[in-house]
Amino acid sequence: MKNKNRLYNLIFSVFSIAIIVALWAIVALVVKNEYVVPTVSDTLSATFKLFTESAFYVALGLTLLRTVIAVVISFAIAFIMAILSQVFPLVKKLFSPLISIIRIVPTMAVLLVILLWTNPTIAPVVVAVLVMLPMIYSQFITAFNGIDEGIINAAKVFNLTKRQRIFKVYLPQVALPIVSQTGSNFSFCIKLIISAEVMAYTFRSIGGLMTTANVFFEIPRLMGLTLISVIIGLLIEMIFNFITKKCFKWNNAEVKND
């Protein structure tokens, strides 16, 4: 049954991609202007050409590095804030308005201000952290709220210290829901980083290459960079989904037995 579902998912995925490519080809044929909609063949040619350029690998590496840094910083801060909120209810009330303010502040406005304080290399990371932090914090809080009340009460009955509750009760319970969302967080962060790099004109980055391609009307190259960004995001999600299934195989087995 599981193999059949995987086969169906693969077939539908391939079918969806085929429809998108077909629509793209039709639109390019109707428009007949590579500066508006490049053909599929021109885009693929420009995409493969990128892999022959050393500057592309440098840009890709630095963009991925910024993404990792942004996710790690966001995760660390959100983790500390969520733990404090779980252990001290008053702290949760103090963090709530702060998170709300960070969430509603316009991203581009923040980027422009940050560029005055830092530089185009650091600004995308700061912007990504400000966007990711409320999201990851909310994921932690949701995971904590999903802990069985009976487990929390049992921890109180056995007089566990706050440290013991954190490491023996809270963290094991929230590990699966948090890790399962890591892949989507990474792929979303890549999108944020690249968007910020474009706006900040970050040198030696995927966003910087996109800006240059746009300035010189190299639309197939721009589409190729976009395509690579999408593929990288999908690959990261697939990798983390695979890791989650393997690392928490015991949890899936328990669910089936129940």
C-alpha positions as CSV (number, residue, x, y, z in Angstrom):
1,M,0.0,0.0,0.0
2,K,2.8,2.4,0.9
3,N,4.7,1.7,-2.4
4,K,1.5,2.2,-4.3
5,N,1.0,5.6,-2.6
6,R,4.6,6.6,-3.4
7,L,4.0,5.6,-7.1
8,Y,0.8,7.7,-7.2
9,N,2.6,10.7,-5.7
10,L,5.5,10.4,-8.2
11,I,3.1,10.1,-11.1
12,F,1.1,13.2,-10.0
13,S,4.3,15.1,-9.3
14,V,5.6,14.4,-12.8
15,F,2.2,15.2,-14.3
16,S,2.1,18.6,-12.5
17,I,5.6,19.5,-13.7
18,A,4.7,18.4,-17.3
19,I,1.7,20.7,-17.2
20,I,3.8,23.7,-15.9
21,V,6.4,23.1,-18.6
22,A,3.7,22.8,-21.3
23,L,2.0,26.0,-20.2
24,W,5.4,27.8,-20.2
25,A,6.2,26.6,-23.7
26,I,2.8,27.7,-25.0
27,V,3.1,31.2,-23.4
28,A,6.7,31.6,-24.8
29,L,5.4,30.5,-28.2
30,V,2.6,33.1,-28.1
31,V,4.6,36.0,-26.7
32,K,7.6,35.4,-29.0
33,N,9.8,37.7,-26.9
34,E,12.7,36.2,-24.9
35,Y,13.0,39.4,-22.9
36,V,9.5,38.8,-21.5
37,V,9.1,35.0,-21.5
38,P,12.2,33.0,-22.6
39,T,11.7,29.5,-24.1
40,V,12.2,26.4,-22.1
41,S,15.2,25.4,-24.2
42,D,16.9,28.8,-23.7
43,T,16.3,28.7,-20.0
44,L,17.7,25.2,-19.7
45,S,20.7,26.1,-21.7
46,A,21.4,29.1,-19.5
47,T,20.8,27.0,-16.4
48,F,23.4,24.4,-17.5
49,K,25.8,27.1,-18.4
50,L,25.7,28.4,-14.8
51,F,27.4,25.2,-13.6
52,T,30.4,26.0,-15.8
53,E,31.0,29.3,-14.0
54,S,33.1,29.4,-10.8
55,A,31.4,32.6,-9.8
56,F,28.1,30.7,-9.6
57,Y,29.5,28.2,-7.1
58,V,30.9,31.0,-4.9
59,A,27.5,32.8,-5.0
60,L,25.6,29.6,-4.2
61,G,27.9,28.7,-1.4
62,L,27.7,32.1,0.2
63,T,23.9,32.3,-0.1
64,L,23.5,28.8,1.5
65,L,25.9,29.9,4.2
66,R,23.8,32.9,5.0
67,T,20.7,30.7,5.0
68,V,22.3,28.3,7.5
69,I,23.4,31.1,9.7
70,A,20.0,32.8,9.7
71,V,18.2,29.5,10.5
72,V,20.6,28.6,13.3
73,I,20.4,32.0,14.9
74,S,16.6,32.1,14.6
75,F,16.2,28.6,16.0
76,A,18.5,29.3,18.9
77,I,16.8,32.5,19.9
78,A,13.3,31.0,19.4
79,F,14.3,27.9,21.4
80,I,15.5,30.0,24.4
81,M,12.4,32.2,24.3
82,A,10.0,29.2,24.0
83,I,11.7,27.4,26.9
84,L,11.5,30.5,29.1
85,S,7.9,31.0,28.1
86,Q,7.0,27.4,28.9
87,V,8.7,27.4,32.3
88,F,7.7,31.0,33.3
89,P,4.2,31.9,32.2
90,L,4.9,35.6,32.9
91,V,7.7,35.7,30.5
92,K,5.4,34.3,27.8
93,K,3.2,37.3,28.3
94,L,6.2,39.6,28.0
95,F,7.3,38.0,24.7
96,S,3.9,37.9,23.1
97,P,3.7,41.6,22.1
98,L,7.4,41.6,21.1
99,I,6.8,38.7,18.7
100,S,3.7,40.4,17.3
101,I,5.6,43.6,16.6
102,I,8.4,41.8,14.8
103,R,5.9,39.8,12.8
104,I,4.0,42.8,11.4
105,V,7.0,45.1,10.7
106,P,7.4,45.5,6.8
107,T,10.3,43.4,5.7
108,M,11.6,45.7,3.0
109,A,11.4,48.7,5.4
110,V,13.5,46.8,7.9
111,L,16.0,45.9,5.2
112,L,16.5,49.5,4.2
113,V,17.1,50.5,7.8
114,I,19.5,47.6,8.4
115,L,21.5,48.6,5.3
116,L,22.2,51.9,7.0
117,W,23.7,50.1,10.0
118,T,25.4,47.2,8.4
119,N,26.3,46.2,4.8
120,P,24.7,44.2,1.9
121,T,26.5,41.0,3.1
122,I,25.0,41.0,6.6
123,A,21.7,42.7,6.0
124,P,20.0,39.6,4.3
125,V,20.8,37.5,7.4
126,V,19.4,40.0,9.8
127,V,16.2,40.4,7.8
128,A,15.8,36.6,7.5
129,V,16.2,36.2,11.3
130,L,13.6,38.8,12.0
131,V,11.1,37.0,9.7
132,M,12.0,33.5,10.8
133,L,12.1,34.2,14.5
134,P,8.4,34.7,15.1
135,M,7.5,31.8,12.9
136,I,9.9,29.3,14.6
137,Y,8.9,30.6,18.1
138,S,5.2,30.0,17.2
139,Q,6.1,26.5,16.1
140,F,7.8,25.8,19.5
141,I,4.8,27.2,21.4
142,T,2.4,25.2,19.3
143,A,4.5,22.1,20.0
144,F,4.6,22.8,23.7
145,N,0.9,23.3,23.8
146,G,0.4,20.0,22.1
147,I,2.1,18.1,25.0
148,D,-0.3,15.8,26.8
149,E,-1.5,17.4,30.0
150,G,-1.2,14.1,31.8
151,I,2.6,14.0,31.1
152,I,3.0,17.5,32.5
153,N,0.9,16.6,35.6
154,A,3.0,13.5,36.1
155,A,6.2,15.6,36.0
156,K,4.7,17.8,38.8
157,V,3.6,14.7,40.8
158,F,7.2,13.3,40.7
159,N,8.5,16.7,41.7
160,L,10.8,17.1,38.8
161,T,13.0,20.2,38.7
162,K,12.6,22.7,35.9
163,R,15.8,21.4,34.3
164,Q,14.5,17.9,34.4
165,R,11.1,19.0,33.0
166,I,12.9,20.7,30.1
167,F,15.2,17.9,29.1
168,K,13.2,14.8,30.1
169,V,9.6,16.0,29.4
170,Y,9.3,19.0,27.1
171,L,12.1,18.5,24.6
172,P,11.4,14.8,23.8
173,Q,7.8,15.6,23.3
174,V,8.4,18.5,20.9
175,A,11.3,17.0,19.0
176,L,9.2,15.4,16.2
177,P,6.9,18.3,15.4
178,I,9.9,20.7,15.4
179,V,12.3,18.6,13.3
180,S,9.5,17.8,10.8
181,Q,9.2,21.5,10.0
182,T,12.9,22.2,9.7
183,G,13.0,21.4,6.0
184,S,10.2,23.8,5.1
185,N,11.9,26.4,7.4
186,F,15.1,26.1,5.5
187,S,13.5,26.3,2.1
188,F,11.5,29.4,3.2
189,C,14.7,31.0,4.5
190,I,16.4,30.5,1.2
191,K,13.7,32.4,-0.5
192,L,14.0,35.2,2.1
193,I,17.8,35.4,1.8
194,I,17.7,35.5,-2.0
195,S,15.0,38.2,-2.0
196,A,17.0,40.3,0.5
197,E,20.1,39.8,-1.5
198,V,18.3,41.1,-4.6
199,M,17.0,44.2,-2.7
200,A,20.4,44.8,-1.0
201,Y,22.5,44.3,-4.2
202,T,24.6,41.7,-2.3
203,F,27.8,41.0,-4.1
204,R,28.7,37.3,-4.7
205,S,25.3,35.8,-4.0
206,I,22.5,34.2,-5.9
207,G,20.4,37.4,-5.4
208,G,23.3,39.4,-6.7
209,L,23.6,37.2,-9.9
210,M,19.8,37.7,-10.4
211,T,20.1,41.5,-10.1
212,T,23.0,41.5,-12.6
213,A,21.0,39.3,-15.0
214,N,18.0,41.6,-14.8
215,V,20.1,44.7,-15.4
216,F,21.6,43.3,-18.5
217,F,18.3,41.8,-19.7
218,E,19.6,38.2,-19.5
219,I,16.2,36.8,-18.8
220,P,17.0,33.1,-19.6
221,R,19.9,33.4,-17.1
222,L,17.5,35.0,-14.5
223,M,15.0,32.2,-15.0
224,G,17.8,29.6,-14.7
225,L,18.9,31.1,-11.4
226,T,15.2,31.0,-10.2
227,L,14.8,27.4,-11.3
228,I,18.0,26.4,-9.4
229,S,16.7,28.2,-6.3
230,V,13.4,26.3,-6.4
231,I,15.1,23.0,-6.9
232,I,17.5,23.6,-4.0
233,G,14.6,24.4,-1.8
234,L,12.7,21.3,-2.8
235,L,15.8,19.1,-2.3
236,I,16.3,20.5,1.2
237,E,12.7,19.7,2.1
238,M,13.0,16.2,0.7
239,I,16.3,15.6,2.6
240,F,14.9,16.8,6.0
241,N,11.6,14.8,5.4
242,F,13.8,11.7,4.8
243,I,15.9,12.4,7.9
244,T,12.7,12.9,10.0
245,K,11.2,9.6,8.9
246,K,14.4,7.7,9.6
247,C,15.2,9.4,13.0
248,F,11.7,9.1,14.3
249,K,10.9,5.7,12.9
250,W,10.1,4.5,16.4
251,N,7.5,7.2,16.8
252,N,5.7,6.2,13.5
253,A,5.8,2.5,14.7
254,E,4.1,3.5,17.9
255,V,1.4,5.4,16.1
256,K,0.7,2.3,13.9
257,N,0.5,0.0,16.9
258,D,-2.0,2.3,18.6
